[in-house]
Amino acid sequence: MLDINIFYIICIILTQSIVLIVIFQSLFLSGHTGYQIEVILRIVPYLLYIVMVLTVVTVISVSKLFNMALKKRELEVQEANSRHIRALNEVLRGQRHDFNNHMQIIYSLVLKGKYPSALRYLEDLTGEIIQANELLDISSPVISAIVTAKLHLAKSRGVGLEYDIQGEFENGKIKVIHLSRILGNLLDNAIEGAEEAGTEDRKVSLLLYSDSSGIFMDIKNPGHIREEVLERIFEPGVSTKEGKSRGMGLYVVKDIVDMYNGRVEVASGPGKGVRVLVELPRGGGGHERDKRQDG
């Protein structure tokens, strides 16, 4: 729908340009040759009226297009919120469903006198409950749901994910849909890097916090990026892994960070793992390329 409206606006603007060119060319030639000058002077006012009408139509169309783009962005954010909240609800629903099974196992262990095993089981169960409560305490439902989804992804790949998330991430100049794209891409890369690192300590750590100056992200994972790859890490298609459709995650991250006049750095060294730092200042940009990033 937006593309069709843009096409119509371009056609209107081109028509305006053609009419204006015809007017000026006719006046120029008639002024020098005197050919049908009176006819042209009578036609010019009507052509100018046409230009004025087209200008008004263009202004109205651009205004409507802008409002449609805003509504589209709002719908995308709402859809992302709903999708992530549904994922979080699925986790909580699964925990409630398993509650009776957990109680039966603990009861059986205690009945058999296997108190150390019952204690270990309770510690694991308590850890999952605390983790779910921590996720619910995160101010942004989108961030909460992304971390929930990545926790399950990491667990399915035998990778641990530790996180420390503090601050407010919504209702600011930095749009949560952009922040979610950065966080999702970086966590995907970190989990995959930890999975392929070949080390016993396959763990990803996430530090995400927000204050009055901006939003800051620090993600670490085991592994190593070669120097020749590290130098070109933000170029499209450059990846530490083989295969098609690779190397776009960090390119997307860099593009969004640049839009907010922020900073992203990737550091790696033998035995040091991989570390990604992101800084998004509150007073950054975020308007010049919104349409390209939100599309």
Summary of the structure (lengths in Angstrom):
residues: 295
radius of gyration: 28.9
end to end distance: 12.8
largest distance: 113.5
contacts: 838
relative contact order: 0.08
helix: 63%
strand: 14%
